[in-house]
Every structure is written in C-alpha cells, then in structure tokens.
Amino acid sequence: MRAEIWPAGGLAGIGDEAAPDLDGQLAAVRALGWNAVELRTVDGHAVADLDHAGRDRLVRAVHAAELTVVCLDSRIGGWAGSVLDPLDRDTAELSALAGLCADLGTPFVRVMSYPNAGLPEDAWRRAVVERLRVLTGLAAGYGITLLHENCAGWAATSAERSLALLDAVGSPALKLLFDVGNGVAHGYDAPSLLAELLPFVAHVHVKDAADGEAGPVYTLPGDGRAGVAECLRLLRSAGYAGALSLEPHLVTRPHEGRWADSTGASPFVAAGRRLAELVEATPC
C-alpha cells in the first residue's frame, strides 16, 4: 500500500468465504495481513442465530485476534425470502444483530430490498419502502446503519430505484453497499451504476466474474468482466473512505448452497492478494 493509505477504511474479507469455522475465518484474514473482517455465518449458522455462548465466543475471538468487524451481513430483504414474508422475523434478526454490533463496535448491517412475490410493481415498491422505514427506524434507535446491497430486491439493479429508496426512507441510518461483482449476475454494468451512486456508498464488496454457459464463473479480482479496476478508480477519485471487503465467491456461493470447507482459505487468500495488488495500482 502507499504511504497515504487507501482506502481509509482498510481491506477486509467476509470470513465464511474462506472457512466455515470462526478460527479459520479469522486466520485467513490475518494471513493477508489485514486487520478487518466481515461476518455472515459461523459453522453454518447465521451470526444472528448464534446462542449466547456462540456470541460470547465470537466476540472474544475477534478481540483476541485484534480485528475490526466492518459489517454484519443479515438475511433481511435477501434473495432467499420475499416481500411477503413476516416482518417480525426481520425485526427480530435486526435486534439480535444490533446487540452483536454493540459488542463488536460494528456500525453496519447489510440488508437487501426484498424480492417480489407476485405483487404489482407499485405495491412491491410500497411494501419495500414501508418495511425499510420500520427497520431503519429501529436501526437508528440502536445506533447502527443499514446498508442496502445492489443484489436482490426492488432497488437492487437500478440507480434510480436505489436513490428513490434512500429518498423515500429519508434517514441517515440507511446508506448503500455496492458490490462490484453483482452486475455480471444481474445484467448491468457495475462501473456505470456505481458512478451514479458514489455519494451514497458507505461500504464495498469486491468480487469478479466472467460469463459462463450456466451463469457467472467467479474469478480472481481483475480477471473477469465486472470492471473491478474501473470501480476502484471511481471510488478513489470520489474520496471513498470506507472499507473494501473481499467476497470472491471462488468457493462459497450462498445462493447456490455452496460453502467453503477447510480448503477454502487458499483461494480466498489468493483473491485477497490480487485485490491488494489492484488497490496498489489504482491511480490517485
């Protein structure tokens, strides 16, 4: 990295992309020399579902490893559910994650904007906005910020919709998480979308992919067609101050039901090294 460190928020990685167990996840991040991790699952359990002992162990292990947790990834509004699922399930998950955020000093929780379930377009939008108003109000009370990812849901693939969602919710407790690699899977040009959303992006995921016959084929950052290098240039030129969090999907792909085993650390570390090289090469 340069003497003037960029990004200011540092490099991080979603731990379960490297290993199922917490120790393996933290070790993979430390092997890269990074001081930050993002958490989604531990031993196959969403972090929100950990029991009291599991939560205590997680907090102790993260502190012992001297790592910062940049974000907790929830299932709220995600690809596995729909806009008609019970809202109380999401408020309960947010409550659990808010407590964990407090214990870990984590400011962010990742959410999405609810896949449709047969509603007319206007009704889908209204339901998404109503739900995220409730959830963002709760988040503000907890002292955390929800980050909407450009993945699944009403506002996922359109800058117009993402900005409309932020405007309709109208709270500083809702910002954007931009995933560089999602454009390949969802059919849009990531740098073009990012250029419209830059002022509102508080966190970034990095993956890359090429086109395959059955869908995206995930690659090391920079080897696919997601436009990783161009997105990094846009972020740097805009003065982006958040973290870059690695989510390579080389082994773990939750939407396919695929999770890393003990062999996942090596490709994760290789992807992390490539990301560090791309960051180093990103012009001022």
Backbone bond lengths (Angstrom), bond angles and torsions (degrees), N, CA, C in turn:
res aa  C-N    CA-C-N  psi(-1)  N-CA   C-N-CA  omega(-1)  CA-C   N-CA-C  phi
1 M - - - 1.460 - - 1.534 109.60 -
2 R 1.365 116.32 155.91 1.452 120.07 177.50 1.532 110.85 -72.32
3 A 1.321 114.51 168.09 1.454 118.80 176.77 1.528 110.01 -60.69
4 E 1.380 116.82 -40.71 1.455 119.42 174.42 1.531 106.50 -84.91
5 I 1.306 117.09 102.99 1.458 122.26 -170.46 1.515 110.57 -67.03
6 W 1.310 115.98 127.30 1.465 122.09 172.23 1.522 107.76 -137.47
7 P 1.322 117.55 135.52 1.462 126.52 -0.78 1.523 111.78 -76.22
8 A 1.327 115.60 154.21 1.461 119.71 -178.47 1.519 111.26 -61.80
9 G 1.346 116.51 -30.43 1.456 120.67 179.11 1.511 113.81 -79.16
10 G 1.326 117.86 -6.45 1.451 122.20 176.10 1.514 114.53 83.74
11 L 1.319 115.07 179.49 1.459 123.58 176.28 1.523 108.79 -101.03
12 A 1.320 115.14 139.68 1.458 121.58 -178.13 1.520 107.95 -141.34
13 G 1.326 116.53 177.57 1.449 120.63 177.42 1.516 110.29 -151.36
14 I 1.326 115.70 146.18 1.463 120.25 175.27 1.521 107.34 -76.77
15 G 1.327 115.65 115.32 1.457 120.78 -166.78 1.506 115.37 -58.87
16 D 1.344 118.25 -40.57 1.462 118.32 -174.74 1.520 113.34 -75.15
17 E 1.333 117.31 -0.94 1.459 120.25 169.18 1.529 110.47 -72.33
18 A 1.327 116.40 -19.72 1.468 121.45 -177.18 1.513 113.41 -103.92
19 A 1.326 117.75 -34.11 1.467 120.82 -173.60 1.523 109.32 -162.29
20 P 1.334 117.20 152.48 1.467 118.93 177.74 1.521 112.85 -76.08
21 D 1.320 117.38 -34.51 1.460 121.47 -173.68 1.518 110.85 -91.28
22 L 1.310 115.83 151.80 1.459 121.45 -175.92 1.520 112.11 -61.11
23 D 1.321 117.92 -44.41 1.462 120.01 -179.52 1.525 110.73 -59.54
24 G 1.336 117.15 -42.45 1.457 120.65 178.65 1.515 112.21 -65.31
25 Q 1.321 116.67 -38.11 1.456 120.55 179.26 1.526 111.33 -64.11
26 L 1.318 115.66 -47.66 1.460 119.28 -178.55 1.526 111.39 -67.36
27 A 1.332 116.30 -36.34 1.462 119.76 179.52 1.524 111.40 -65.34
28 A 1.338 117.23 -38.08 1.470 120.28 -179.68 1.525 110.73 -64.98
29 V 1.315 116.76 -41.71 1.459 119.95 178.23 1.526 110.46 -65.48
30 R 1.327 116.99 -43.16 1.461 120.07 179.80 1.525 111.73 -66.24
31 A 1.355 116.93 -30.72 1.461 119.92 178.41 1.525 111.49 -62.29
32 L 1.322 116.20 -25.90 1.463 120.82 177.51 1.525 112.39 -84.09
33 G 1.321 116.13 -6.12 1.455 119.62 -177.37 1.514 112.96 78.56
34 W 1.340 117.56 15.52 1.458 122.02 -179.09 1.521 109.73 -90.61
35 N 1.317 115.51 158.85 1.464 119.05 -178.21 1.526 112.74 -117.95
36 A 1.341 116.82 19.54 1.460 119.24 -178.32 1.521 110.92 -142.85
37 V 1.337 114.74 147.22 1.453 121.55 -179.97 1.524 108.73 -136.34
38 E 1.314 116.22 154.51 1.462 123.35 171.92 1.526 106.87 -116.28
39 L 1.319 118.02 139.21 1.461 121.23 -172.30 1.526 111.20 -117.89
40 R 1.343 114.63 136.96 1.467 121.26 179.80 1.522 110.83 -130.50
41 T 1.330 117.91 -54.43 1.465 122.09 177.47 1.524 109.40 -136.69
42 V 1.335 114.77 155.43 1.467 122.33 173.28 1.518 107.12 -134.64
43 D 1.334 116.04 123.03 1.466 121.54 -178.66 1.529 111.94 53.08
44 G 1.328 115.81 38.18 1.454 120.90 176.88 1.507 115.14 81.79
45 H 1.328 117.67 3.03 1.463 121.40 -179.84 1.524 109.57 -110.98
46 A 1.329 116.59 131.45 1.462 119.54 173.01 1.521 108.90 -56.53
47 V 1.320 116.89 142.40 1.465 119.28 -175.37 1.527 111.71 -60.44
48 A 1.330 117.07 -29.30 1.463 119.39 177.84 1.520 112.10 -66.33
49 D 1.333 117.32 -22.20 1.464 121.47 -176.09 1.524 113.69 -93.68
50 L 1.324 117.70 -1.68 1.460 119.76 -179.68 1.523 109.95 -63.77
51 D 1.323 115.85 140.17 1.458 119.26 175.87 1.532 109.70 -75.89
52 H 1.323 115.80 179.14 1.460 120.07 -174.96 1.526 111.62 -57.46
53 A 1.328 116.09 -43.99 1.470 119.43 -179.46 1.520 111.07 -65.24
54 G 1.335 116.70 -40.62 1.457 120.75 179.68 1.521 112.23 -64.69
55 R 1.328 115.91 -40.14 1.460 119.45 178.09 1.528 110.94 -65.45
56 D 1.321 116.20 -43.17 1.467 119.72 179.29 1.524 111.04 -61.56
57 R 1.337 115.64 -42.55 1.464 119.30 179.85 1.532 110.03 -63.47
58 L 1.328 116.60 -41.89 1.468 120.39 179.85 1.524 110.21 -60.21
59 V 1.303 116.61 -50.07 1.462 120.29 -177.48 1.525 110.59 -61.38
60 R 1.316 116.95 -43.96 1.467 119.79 -179.69 1.522 111.30 -63.64
61 A 1.341 116.65 -41.56 1.464 120.23 -177.30 1.527 111.40 -67.42
62 V 1.328 117.12 -41.52 1.464 120.49 178.67 1.526 110.52 -63.45
63 H 1.311 116.80 -44.38 1.467 119.65 179.20 1.524 110.76 -65.36
64 A 1.334 117.17 -39.93 1.464 120.01 -180.00 1.520 111.49 -64.71
65 A 1.344 116.22 -34.04 1.465 120.71 179.01 1.523 112.22 -79.97
66 E 1.327 116.90 -5.19 1.464 123.36 -179.73 1.525 111.44 57.45
67 L 1.326 114.02 44.33 1.457 121.06 178.56 1.524 110.51 -108.69
68 T 1.317 115.14 147.33 1.459 122.60 170.25 1.519 108.51 -92.80
69 V 1.324 117.67 139.95 1.467 121.80 173.71 1.522 107.48 -99.43
70 V 1.334 116.57 113.60 1.462 120.39 -172.94 1.521 112.81 -82.56
71 C 1.343 117.37 -24.29 1.457 120.24 -176.36 1.521 108.80 -166.06
72 L 1.336 116.18 149.03 1.455 122.30 169.51 1.520 107.83 -110.57
73 D 1.333 116.56 130.28 1.464 121.22 -176.00 1.516 110.25 -94.77
74 S 1.316 116.63 115.74 1.459 121.71 179.95 1.527 110.51 -93.64
75 R 1.328 114.90 172.95 1.466 121.83 172.45 1.517 111.20 -96.28
76 I 1.317 118.28 2.28 1.462 123.34 -173.34 1.525 110.43 -63.16
77 G 1.327 115.83 123.02 1.460 121.44 178.83 1.505 114.65 72.70
78 G 1.345 117.73 9.99 1.456 121.51 -168.60 1.511 115.37 -82.71
79 W 1.324 114.59 -179.62 1.461 123.46 -171.83 1.526 112.78 -65.55
80 A 1.324 118.80 -21.29 1.460 121.00 -176.94 1.526 113.03 -84.96
81 G 1.325 118.01 -7.41 1.455 121.18 -178.58 1.509 111.74 -122.76
82 S 1.334 115.68 -160.12 1.464 120.36 178.52 1.515 109.77 -150.89
83 V 1.319 114.90 172.06 1.450 121.64 -178.54 1.523 112.72 -70.15
84 L 1.316 117.71 -10.21 1.459 121.29 178.71 1.521 113.85 -99.50
85 D 1.327 117.45 0.97 1.463 120.06 177.51 1.534 110.05 -68.64
86 P 1.325 118.47 154.73 1.463 120.93 -179.17 1.530 112.07 -58.52
87 L 1.306 116.58 129.24 1.458 120.61 -179.65 1.520 111.78 -68.44
88 D 1.345 117.16 -29.25 1.463 118.17 -177.44 1.524 112.45 -64.53
89 R 1.329 117.31 -23.75 1.459 119.65 174.12 1.530 110.67 -64.60
90 D 1.327 115.85 -38.82 1.465 120.14 -179.73 1.524 111.85 -75.00
91 T 1.319 117.25 -38.23 1.466 118.20 178.09 1.529 110.69 -66.24
92 A 1.337 116.98 -34.75 1.464 120.08 177.15 1.520 110.52 -67.02
93 E 1.340 117.02 -41.46 1.465 119.57 178.49 1.521 110.54 -64.06
94 L 1.324 116.63 -42.03 1.461 119.58 179.67 1.523 111.10 -63.14
95 S 1.311 116.65 -39.90 1.463 120.03 178.00 1.526 111.20 -60.69
96 A 1.339 116.01 -44.84 1.464 119.87 178.92 1.519 111.42 -62.72
97 L 1.322 116.80 -41.82 1.457 120.42 -178.68 1.523 111.74 -71.12
98 A 1.331 116.56 -33.18 1.459 119.15 178.59 1.528 110.90 -61.77
99 G 1.329 116.60 -40.71 1.460 119.39 176.70 1.508 111.96 -63.17
100 L 1.342 116.24 -39.84 1.457 119.95 178.65 1.524 111.00 -68.69
101 C 1.332 116.25 -38.18 1.468 119.49 175.75 1.527 110.67 -57.80
102 A 1.323 116.17 -42.79 1.469 120.05 -179.72 1.525 110.72 -62.84
103 D 1.323 116.61 -41.59 1.465 120.20 -179.19 1.520 112.51 -68.57
104 L 1.335 116.30 -30.32 1.464 121.12 -175.29 1.528 113.60 -100.02
105 G 1.328 117.10 -8.74 1.453 119.91 -175.53 1.515 112.79 70.55
106 T 1.325 115.79 34.21 1.467 122.01 -175.46 1.526 110.35 -99.54
107 P 1.338 118.75 129.23 1.463 119.60 -175.96 1.520 115.44 -89.53
108 F 1.358 117.54 -18.42 1.456 120.55 -166.65 1.522 113.61 -121.01
109 V 1.359 114.92 144.59 1.460 122.97 169.90 1.524 108.26 -128.03
110 R 1.319 116.31 125.00 1.469 121.61 179.39 1.525 110.99 -77.50
111 V 1.346 116.00 133.97 1.456 122.78 174.37 1.527 108.40 -134.67
112 M 1.338 115.63 171.20 1.464 121.69 172.19 1.529 107.94 -127.76
113 S 1.333 117.53 -170.64 1.466 118.92 -172.57 1.520 113.27 -123.06
114 Y 1.328 116.28 40.94 1.464 124.23 163.65 1.538 115.27 62.24
115 P 1.325 116.33 105.27 1.464 119.46 170.06 1.528 110.90 -56.39
116 N 1.318 115.43 150.97 1.462 120.98 -179.88 1.528 110.54 -73.95
117 A 1.327 115.08 162.62 1.468 121.20 176.96 1.524 108.78 -138.75
118 G 1.340 114.95 46.81 1.453 120.14 176.17 1.508 115.77 90.92
119 L 1.326 117.95 4.67 1.459 119.90 178.69 1.526 110.72 -75.50
120 P 1.336 118.12 150.28 1.472 119.63 169.34 1.528 109.93 -59.16
121 E 1.313 115.77 156.57 1.463 121.46 -174.34 1.534 112.38 -53.04
122 D 1.318 117.51 -49.12 1.464 120.30 -177.45 1.527 111.56 -64.05
123 A 1.325 115.95 -39.31 1.464 119.53 -179.93 1.525 110.73 -67.90
124 W 1.318 116.66 -38.02 1.471 120.97 176.33 1.523 110.15 -59.57
125 R 1.318 115.89 -50.06 1.468 120.22 179.43 1.517 110.76 -58.04
126 R 1.322 117.90 -48.45 1.463 120.72 -178.01 1.529 111.05 -59.57
127 A 1.330 116.26 -42.90 1.466 119.76 -178.74 1.527 111.12 -65.01
128 V 1.331 116.77 -41.06 1.465 120.75 178.63 1.526 110.32 -62.33
129 V 1.317 116.31 -47.91 1.469 120.11 -178.79 1.520 110.75 -62.13
130 E 1.336 117.37 -44.25 1.465 120.39 -179.65 1.531 111.06 -60.73
131 R 1.336 116.26 -44.44 1.452 119.77 -179.59 1.529 111.35 -63.74
132 L 1.300 116.80 -45.22 1.460 119.22 -176.75 1.524 111.83 -73.61
133 R 1.316 118.34 -24.54 1.462 119.44 171.16 1.529 110.54 -64.39
134 V 1.325 115.66 -45.11 1.472 119.75 178.33 1.522 110.35 -61.39
135 L 1.325 116.08 -49.51 1.458 120.68 -175.72 1.525 111.89 -66.69
136 T 1.334 116.56 -38.60 1.465 119.63 178.97 1.516 111.08 -68.64
137 G 1.339 117.09 -36.14 1.455 119.53 175.07 1.512 111.72 -61.33
138 L 1.330 116.40 -42.03 1.464 120.24 176.54 1.528 110.46 -64.30
139 A 1.335 116.65 -44.03 1.466 120.63 -179.66 1.523 111.00 -59.25
140 A 1.321 116.62 -43.41 1.465 120.26 179.55 1.530 110.23 -59.90
141 G 1.321 116.16 -40.77 1.462 119.94 177.43 1.517 112.74 -64.93
142 Y 1.331 116.44 -32.21 1.459 120.73 178.52 1.530 112.06 -80.54
143 G 1.332 117.34 -11.70 1.456 120.56 -178.23 1.515 114.01 80.52
144 I 1.349 116.94 24.99 1.466 121.09 178.66 1.525 109.30 -123.59
145 T 1.328 115.93 170.86 1.459 123.03 -178.73 1.519 109.81 -121.65
146 L 1.326 116.34 132.93 1.452 121.43 173.81 1.523 109.07 -85.73
147 L 1.317 115.80 139.82 1.459 122.12 178.70 1.524 109.13 -116.85
148 H 1.322 116.59 115.77 1.459 120.49 178.82 1.520 110.17 -83.84
149 E 1.331 116.40 122.94 1.463 122.05 -179.19 1.526 111.39 -93.30
150 N 1.314 115.35 143.00 1.464 122.55 176.60 1.527 109.72 -78.44
151 C 1.326 115.65 69.94 1.467 120.43 -177.93 1.517 110.73 -131.43
152 A 1.337 117.80 -85.58 1.459 121.02 -177.45 1.519 109.41 -109.65
153 G 1.343 116.00 143.71 1.443 119.73 172.19 1.508 115.19 117.13
154 W 1.318 113.93 -179.85 1.462 121.38 -170.84 1.524 112.60 -60.22
155 A 1.320 117.82 -40.97 1.464 120.46 -173.26 1.520 113.53 -98.62
156 A 1.325 117.94 15.00 1.462 120.50 -165.46 1.521 115.11 -72.40
157 T 1.310 117.99 -44.84 1.470 119.63 -165.74 1.519 113.60 -111.22
158 S 1.305 118.00 9.05 1.458 122.00 -175.97 1.516 110.00 -129.16
159 A 1.344 116.40 129.03 1.456 119.48 174.97 1.519 110.37 -63.33
160 E 1.323 117.03 -39.40 1.468 120.63 179.54 1.527 111.11 -58.30
161 R 1.330 116.59 -44.96 1.460 119.77 -179.29 1.524 111.95 -71.00
162 S 1.327 117.24 -40.34 1.458 119.73 178.30 1.519 110.98 -59.52
163 L 1.323 116.32 -44.76 1.458 120.15 -179.60 1.527 110.73 -70.23
164 A 1.335 117.07 -35.86 1.463 120.14 176.58 1.520 110.74 -63.84
165 L 1.328 117.29 -37.88 1.461 120.91 177.92 1.526 110.65 -63.55
166 L 1.319 116.72 -47.31 1.458 119.70 178.58 1.527 110.70 -59.41
167 D 1.321 116.83 -42.53 1.456 121.35 -178.80 1.522 111.23 -66.18
168 A 1.336 116.54 -43.08 1.464 120.29 -177.20 1.523 111.80 -68.24
169 V 1.329 117.29 -37.77 1.463 120.60 178.52 1.527 110.05 -74.20
170 G 1.327 115.67 -41.21 1.458 120.70 171.70 1.511 115.60 62.96
171 S 1.328 116.64 43.89 1.463 119.86 -178.33 1.520 110.13 -138.45
172 P 1.335 118.13 138.80 1.466 120.43 174.21 1.522 112.65 -67.64
173 A 1.336 117.23 -7.71 1.466 120.67 177.98 1.518 112.42 -86.64
174 L 1.338 117.76 8.51 1.467 122.17 172.08 1.516 108.39 -128.27
175 K 1.345 115.40 119.67 1.457 121.62 176.68 1.525 108.34 -132.13
176 L 1.321 116.68 -169.98 1.458 121.04 -174.89 1.512 112.40 -112.54
177 L 1.318 114.75 141.85 1.459 124.15 168.01 1.522 106.43 -110.00
178 F 1.329 116.97 122.91 1.462 120.06 -179.64 1.520 110.26 -106.12
179 D 1.333 116.09 120.42 1.463 121.91 175.38 1.525 108.16 -98.70
180 V 1.327 115.38 116.07 1.461 121.99 -174.89 1.528 111.91 -61.90
181 G 1.331 117.73 -34.57 1.458 120.54 -172.47 1.506 116.33 -89.44
182 N 1.337 118.61 -7.03 1.456 119.30 -174.35 1.521 114.31 -70.02
183 G 1.323 116.87 -19.67 1.460 119.21 -179.39 1.515 113.42 -62.53
184 V 1.328 117.58 -33.62 1.464 120.34 -179.79 1.521 110.42 -64.07
185 A 1.322 116.61 -42.57 1.462 120.75 -179.21 1.521 112.73 -74.39
186 H 1.333 116.29 -32.11 1.461 119.84 -171.34 1.525 114.04 -107.59
187 G 1.330 117.13 3.03 1.455 119.81 168.14 1.514 116.63 83.21
188 Y 1.319 118.70 36.00 1.458 120.08 175.12 1.523 109.32 -141.02
189 D 1.336 115.15 165.71 1.453 121.83 -179.53 1.525 108.73 -88.96
190 A 1.329 116.51 113.14 1.461 120.69 -173.49 1.529 113.09 -61.86
191 P 1.344 120.31 -46.60 1.466 118.19 -179.78 1.524 113.02 -59.94
192 S 1.340 117.34 -37.24 1.463 119.72 179.39 1.523 111.17 -65.22
193 L 1.339 116.51 -42.48 1.463 119.86 178.23 1.522 110.65 -65.67
194 L 1.329 116.29 -44.87 1.464 120.28 -178.78 1.527 111.28 -59.80
195 A 1.329 117.33 -39.72 1.464 120.62 -177.76 1.522 111.84 -57.39
196 E 1.329 117.22 -31.71 1.470 121.19 -179.88 1.523 112.59 -83.49
197 L 1.322 116.85 -20.43 1.460 120.57 -173.16 1.531 113.93 -105.33
198 L 1.316 117.62 -5.88 1.465 122.24 -169.54 1.531 115.37 -47.06
199 P 1.325 120.00 -44.91 1.470 118.03 -175.56 1.528 114.04 -65.18
200 F 1.324 116.41 -15.29 1.461 120.36 -173.24 1.527 112.93 -110.04
201 V 1.330 117.44 2.48 1.457 122.25 -177.10 1.529 109.77 -86.90
202 A 1.343 115.31 121.90 1.462 120.74 -178.84 1.521 112.83 -109.97
203 H 1.347 117.11 -10.10 1.467 120.41 -176.66 1.528 107.18 -157.68
204 V 1.334 116.45 149.93 1.469 121.50 -175.30 1.522 110.20 -134.78
205 H 1.337 115.18 134.15 1.464 122.04 168.32 1.519 108.60 -102.65
206 V 1.320 116.41 144.34 1.465 120.97 179.63 1.515 110.01 -122.16
207 K 1.316 114.64 121.05 1.463 123.24 167.75 1.511 106.70 -146.06
208 D 1.330 116.92 169.69 1.460 121.20 177.68 1.512 108.17 -144.41
209 A 1.328 116.76 156.55 1.457 120.70 -177.24 1.521 110.21 -158.34
210 A 1.313 114.86 154.63 1.458 123.38 170.93 1.526 107.78 -113.24
211 D 1.323 115.58 170.01 1.458 120.10 178.89 1.524 110.28 -82.27
212 G 1.323 116.36 134.39 1.453 122.32 173.76 1.511 110.33 -124.05
213 E 1.309 116.94 167.66 1.463 120.39 -177.49 1.523 111.97 -62.00
214 A 1.321 117.35 -34.20 1.461 121.02 -177.27 1.525 112.89 -105.30
215 G 1.330 116.85 12.01 1.454 120.40 -178.55 1.515 111.01 130.89
216 P 1.323 118.14 -169.18 1.458 121.16 -176.69 1.532 112.34 -62.10
217 V 1.314 115.23 142.56 1.460 122.43 171.34 1.521 106.21 -112.61
218 Y 1.319 116.72 113.11 1.461 120.68 -172.09 1.519 111.01 -78.55
219 T 1.330 114.81 142.13 1.457 122.81 -171.75 1.526 109.84 -130.28
220 L 1.329 115.99 172.96 1.451 119.73 167.46 1.527 109.29 -61.38
221 P 1.319 118.58 146.76 1.460 120.11 177.19 1.525 111.51 -53.86
222 G 1.333 115.01 129.64 1.454 120.91 -179.27 1.503 114.37 97.58
223 D 1.347 118.74 -15.43 1.458 121.54 -178.38 1.524 113.13 -93.90
224 G 1.314 118.08 -9.97 1.457 121.64 -179.22 1.517 111.42 -103.13
225 R 1.330 115.30 -157.35 1.461 119.74 -177.96 1.527 112.45 -117.13
226 A 1.320 117.07 21.14 1.462 119.79 -179.08 1.526 113.03 -73.56
227 G 1.315 117.16 -16.98 1.460 119.67 -178.03 1.512 113.00 82.00
228 V 1.333 116.32 37.98 1.462 120.28 -176.28 1.525 111.31 -59.35
229 A 1.320 117.02 -48.59 1.465 119.75 -176.64 1.522 110.96 -62.11
230 E 1.327 117.33 -41.60 1.466 120.47 179.35 1.522 110.75 -66.01
231 C 1.326 117.48 -39.62 1.465 119.76 177.10 1.524 111.39 -63.45
232 L 1.321 116.92 -40.50 1.468 119.70 177.15 1.522 110.73 -62.94
233 R 1.336 117.46 -39.38 1.462 120.18 177.78 1.532 110.80 -63.01
234 L 1.326 116.02 -43.48 1.464 120.06 179.25 1.524 110.84 -62.08
235 L 1.317 116.41 -45.23 1.451 120.43 -179.30 1.531 111.35 -62.68
236 R 1.311 115.79 -44.92 1.468 118.60 -178.06 1.520 110.70 -66.04
237 S 1.334 117.03 -43.23 1.466 119.61 -178.27 1.523 111.64 -65.41
238 A 1.336 117.04 -26.55 1.464 121.16 179.21 1.520 112.32 -85.65
239 G 1.331 117.75 -2.88 1.447 121.13 -179.33 1.513 113.58 75.66
240 Y 1.336 116.20 29.28 1.460 120.09 179.86 1.526 110.02 -55.83
241 A 1.345 115.89 128.69 1.458 120.75 -173.53 1.518 113.58 -114.79
242 G 1.333 117.49 5.87 1.455 119.90 179.08 1.511 112.21 -84.94
243 A 1.338 115.14 -164.27 1.461 121.20 178.79 1.525 110.69 -94.63
244 L 1.320 115.72 157.70 1.464 123.31 166.93 1.521 106.48 -107.29
245 S 1.322 116.65 116.78 1.465 120.86 -173.51 1.529 109.64 -112.94
246 L 1.317 115.48 121.46 1.463 122.80 -175.66 1.531 111.23 -74.63
247 E 1.322 115.95 127.23 1.468 122.50 174.29 1.530 107.78 -137.60
248 P 1.332 118.73 71.80 1.465 120.68 -164.46 1.513 115.68 -71.11
249 H 1.338 118.69 -22.47 1.476 122.04 -178.06 1.530 113.26 60.53
250 L 1.319 117.57 19.64 1.460 119.65 179.22 1.528 111.21 -70.47
251 V 1.307 117.24 -30.47 1.465 122.46 177.62 1.531 109.99 -123.92
252 T 1.304 115.98 -57.04 1.463 121.28 -179.76 1.521 110.54 -78.91
253 R 1.333 115.89 124.57 1.459 122.33 173.81 1.528 107.39 -141.59
254 P 1.328 117.59 88.95 1.459 120.51 -172.57 1.524 114.39 -55.68
255 H 1.324 117.03 -37.61 1.462 120.07 -178.24 1.525 112.01 -67.24
256 E 1.334 117.21 -15.10 1.463 121.60 175.54 1.530 111.50 -104.11
257 G 1.319 116.62 2.85 1.458 119.92 -177.05 1.514 113.38 70.64
258 R 1.322 117.42 25.41 1.466 122.05 -178.57 1.520 109.61 -110.27
259 W 1.344 115.66 129.25 1.452 121.28 -176.81 1.523 109.58 -131.90
260 A 1.315 115.28 147.39 1.461 120.90 -179.16 1.522 111.14 -64.39
261 D 1.331 114.94 145.99 1.461 120.89 168.87 1.527 107.22 -111.68
262 S 1.315 116.78 -156.76 1.462 119.91 -176.25 1.525 112.97 -66.65
263 T 1.342 118.15 -11.00 1.464 121.11 179.80 1.527 112.11 -92.78
264 G 1.318 117.73 -0.16 1.457 120.11 -173.51 1.514 115.23 -76.39
265 A 1.324 117.23 -20.00 1.460 119.37 -174.39 1.520 112.43 -64.89
266 S 1.333 117.62 -38.96 1.462 120.01 -174.99 1.533 112.49 -62.61
267 P 1.355 120.22 -50.90 1.465 118.08 176.78 1.518 113.30 -65.04
268 F 1.319 117.22 -32.61 1.464 120.22 177.22 1.527 110.21 -62.32
269 V 1.320 116.72 -46.71 1.461 120.43 -179.90 1.526 110.71 -64.96
270 A 1.334 117.30 -38.96 1.465 119.87 177.50 1.525 110.44 -61.62
271 A 1.327 116.92 -42.40 1.464 120.30 178.59 1.529 110.42 -65.84
272 G 1.318 117.16 -37.65 1.457 120.60 178.54 1.517 112.28 -65.07
273 R 1.311 115.90 -40.30 1.469 119.04 177.79 1.526 110.98 -64.73
274 R 1.329 116.08 -39.01 1.459 119.17 177.82 1.532 110.63 -65.31
275 L 1.326 116.78 -42.29 1.466 119.16 178.03 1.523 110.56 -59.76
276 A 1.320 117.24 -44.09 1.461 120.10 179.05 1.524 110.99 -59.98
277 E 1.332 117.58 -38.88 1.468 121.11 177.37 1.514 111.01 -63.60
278 L 1.338 116.59 -42.64 1.474 120.19 -179.72 1.520 110.71 -65.53
279 V 1.327 116.59 -39.34 1.469 119.70 177.74 1.513 110.12 -63.97
280 E 1.328 116.04 -42.87 1.473 119.87 178.94 1.523 111.77 -61.10
281 A 1.337 116.34 -33.42 1.469 121.21 -177.04 1.528 112.75 -86.30
282 T 1.335 117.77 -5.96 1.454 120.47 -177.22 1.528 109.90 -73.97
283 P 1.340 117.45 121.00 1.465 119.03 -175.74 1.516 112.78 -68.42
284 C 1.312 115.09 152.99 1.468 121.19 177.09 1.528 109.98 -68.39
